[in-house]
Amino acid sequence: MKIFFLLALMSLPLFGSECISGNCSNGFGTVIFENGQSYVGNFKNNNQDGQGTQTWPNGEKYIGTWKDGKYNGKGTYYWADGDKYIGDWTNGIKHGQGSYFWANGIKYIGQWKDGKMHGKGTEFLPSGNKITGIWLDGEYISKDTKKN
C-alpha cells in the first residue's frame, strides 16, 4: 500500500503549482503545489532533477536525489507514521541497498528490489534478536549460508 501511495504522491507533475523563488524550469527553486506540497531543489526541463526536498502537508518528506521528477539515487523518505527509509531509489521505488526503520522499533538493513526486501539482509527486532538471511519479494526465505 505504501508503494502505491508513494508513487501517486511523487508522480504529480508540476502543473497546479507556483514557483515562488528561483528557477523552477532549469535551475534551483522553490515550488508550492495546490495540494499543499512543496519542493525546494534542482529542476531540469520543468521536473525535479538533482538534489531536492519535497514535503507533504501530512508531515511526510523526501530528501535526496531526483531524476525526471522521480526519486532516483540516494535519498531518505520519512512517513507520517514514523517509518523511515534511507537508501537507494530507482524510478521512485526502493531498489538497491537500503535501511528501513519502522516506528515500532523493527529495522531492516539490506537489499531491495522493486520496493520490497529482496536479497541479503538483516532484520533487527526490538527484543534484541536479529534475523539474517535471504529475502524474496518482501518475505524471509532462508539463512544466508555463503561464506564471505
For each residue, the residues with C-beta under 8 A, 3 or more apart:
1: 4 5
2: 5 6 79 83
3: 6 7 93 115
4: 1 7 8
5: 1 2 8 9
6: 2 3 9 10 77 92
7: 3 4 10 11 92 93
8: 4 5 11 12
9: 5 6 12 37 56 60
10: 6 7 54 62 69 70 71 92
11: 7 8 69 70 92
12: 8 9 16 33 35 37
13: 69
14: 17 24 31 33 46 47 69
15:
16: 12 33 34 35
17: 14 24 31 32 33 34
18: 31 32
19: 22 23 24 25 29 30 31
20: 30 31 32
21: 29 30
22: 19 27 28 29 30
23: 19 26 27 28 29 43
24: 14 17 19 27 29 30 31 43 46
25: 19 43 45 46
26: 23 43 44 45 46
27: 22 23 24 42 43
28: 22 23 41 42 43
29: 19 21 22 23 24 40 41 43
30: 19 20 21 22 24 38 39 40
31: 14 17 18 19 20 24 38 39
32: 17 18 20 37 38
33: 12 14 16 17 36 37 38 39
34: 16 17
35: 12 16 57
36: 33 56 57
37: 9 12 32 33 54 55 56 57
38: 30 31 32 33 54 55
39: 30 31 33 48 52 53 54 55
40: 29 30 52 53
41: 28 29 48 50 51 52 53 54 66
42: 27 28 48 49 50 51 52 66
43: 23 24 25 26 27 28 29 46 47 48 49 50
44: 26 47 49 50 68
45: 25 26 49 68
46: 14 24 25 26 43
47: 14 43 44 66 68 69
48: 39 41 42 43 52 54 66 69 70
49: 42 43 44 45 66 67 68 69
50: 41 42 43 44 65 66
51: 41 42 64 65 66
52: 39 40 41 42 48 63 64 66
53: 39 40 41 61 62 63
54: 10 37 38 39 41 48 61 62
55: 37 38 39 60 61
56: 9 36 37 59 60 61 80
57: 35 36 37
58: 80
59: 56 78 80
60: 9 55 56 77 78 79 80
61: 53 54 55 56 77 78
62: 10 53 54 71 75 76 77 78
63: 52 53 75 76
64: 51 52 71 73 74 75 76 89
65: 50 51 71 72 73 74 75 89
66: 41 42 47 48 49 50 51 52 69 70 71 72 73
67: 49 70 72 73
68: 44 45 47 49 72
69: 10 11 13 14 47 48 49 66
70: 10 11 48 66 67 89 91 92
71: 10 62 64 65 66 75 77 89 92 93
72: 65 66 67 68 89 90 91 92
73: 64 65 66 67 88 89
74: 64 65 87 88 89
75: 62 63 64 65 71 86 87 89
76: 62 63 64 84 85 86
77: 6 60 61 62 71 84 85
78: 59 60 61 62 83 84
79: 2 60 82 83 84
80: 56 58 59 60
81: 103
82: 79 102 103
83: 2 78 79 100 101 102 103
84: 76 77 78 79 100 101
85: 76 77 94 98 99 100 101
86: 75 76 98 99 101
87: 74 75 94 96 97 98 99 112
88: 73 74 94 95 96 97 98 112
89: 64 65 70 71 72 73 74 75 92 93 94 95 96
90: 72 93 95 96
91: 70 72 95
92: 6 7 10 11 70 71 72 89
93: 3 7 71 89 90 114 115
94: 85 87 88 89 98 100 112 115 116
95: 88 89 90 91 112 113 114 115
96: 87 88 89 90 111 112
97: 87 88 110 111 112
98: 85 86 87 88 94 109 110 111 112
99: 85 86 87 107 108 109
100: 83 84 85 94 107 108 117
101: 83 84 85 86 106 107
102: 82 83 105 106 107
103: 81 82 83
104: 126
105: 102 125 126
106: 101 102 123 124 125 126
107: 99 100 101 102 123 124
108: 99 100 117 121 122 123 124
109: 98 99 121 122 124
110: 97 98 117 119 120 121 122 135
111: 96 97 98 117 118 119 120 121 135
112: 87 88 94 95 96 97 98 115 116 117 118 119
113: 95 116 118 119 137
114: 93 95 118
115: 3 93 94 95 112
116: 94 112 113 135 137 138
117: 100 108 110 111 112 121 135 138 139
118: 111 112 113 114 135 136 137 138
119: 110 111 112 113 134 135
120: 110 111 133 134 135 144
121: 108 109 110 111 117 132 133 134 135
122: 108 109 110 130 131 132
123: 106 107 108 130 131 132 140
124: 106 107 108 109 129 130
125: 105 106 128 129 130 131
126: 104 105 106
127:
128: 125
129: 124 125
130: 122 123 124 125
131: 122 123 125 140
132: 121 122 123 143 144
133: 120 121 140 141 142 143 144
134: 119 120 121 140 141 142 143 144
135: 110 111 116 117 118 119 120 121 138 139 140 141
136: 118 139 141
137: 113 116 118
138: 116 117 118 135
139: 117 135 136
140: 123 131 133 134 135
141: 133 134 135 136
142: 133 134 145
143: 132 133 134
144: 120 132 133 134
145: 142
146:
147:
148:
